[in-house]
Amino acid sequence: MIEIISLSDKGNALSHSVRRSNDIGWNAIYFISKNGGRCTRDRLCTFCYGGDIATTNNVIRNLKAKGIVVGE
């Protein structure tokens, strides 16, 4: 099953922020934003985290808990 990850309204607002921190979640926020606000979990894993599935899952879980991204 292919999971689509989308930015929420909060995530979309954060994607325009110039005050970036070193948190690896910012990579996902900016990548999703550059891809029209939506991308697949596999694409995010490949292009942001070098194919590291565990890191990708942790980042997505944290961003969902904060209300920044939503899964479809």
C-alpha positions in Angstrom: 0.0 0.0 0.0 1.3 3.4 -0.9 0.9 6.1 1.8 0.7 9.7 0.7 2.1 12.2 3.2 0.6 15.7 3.0 1.4 18.9 4.8 -1.4 20.2 7.1 -2.1 23.9 7.3 0.4 24.2 10.1 3.0 22.3 8.1 2.4 24.5 5.1 3.0 27.6 7.2 6.1 26.1 8.7 7.5 25.3 5.2 7.7 29.0 4.5 9.8 29.6 7.6 13.3 30.9 7.2 14.1 30.1 10.9 15.3 26.5 10.2 16.6 24.4 13.1 18.9 21.4 12.8 16.1 18.9 13.5 15.8 16.3 10.7 12.1 16.9 10.5 12.7 20.1 8.6 14.1 18.1 5.7 10.8 16.3 5.3 8.8 19.6 5.7 10.8 21.3 3.0 10.9 18.3 0.6 7.1 17.8 0.8 6.5 21.5 0.2 8.8 21.5 -2.9 6.8 18.6 -4.2 3.4 20.3 -4.1 2.6 19.6 -0.5 2.3 15.9 -1.0 4.6 12.9 -1.6 4.8 9.2 -1.0 6.5 7.8 2.1 8.9 5.9 -0.2 9.9 9.0 -2.1 10.5 10.8 1.2 12.6 7.9 2.4 14.7 7.8 -0.7 15.4 11.5 -1.3 15.6 12.9 2.3 16.9 10.0 4.4 19.0 7.9 2.0 16.7 5.0 2.1 16.7 4.7 5.9 13.2 3.4 6.6 13.5 3.5 10.4 14.5 7.2 10.4 11.8 8.1 7.9 9.1 6.3 10.0 10.3 8.1 13.2 10.3 11.5 11.5 6.8 11.0 10.0 5.5 9.7 13.4 6.8 12.8 15.2 5.5 15.2 12.6 2.1 13.6 12.7 2.0 13.8 16.5 2.7 17.6 16.2 0.0 18.0 13.5 2.5 19.1 10.8 1.8 16.3 8.3 -1.2 13.9 7.7 -1.3 10.5 6.0 -3.7 9.6 3.3 
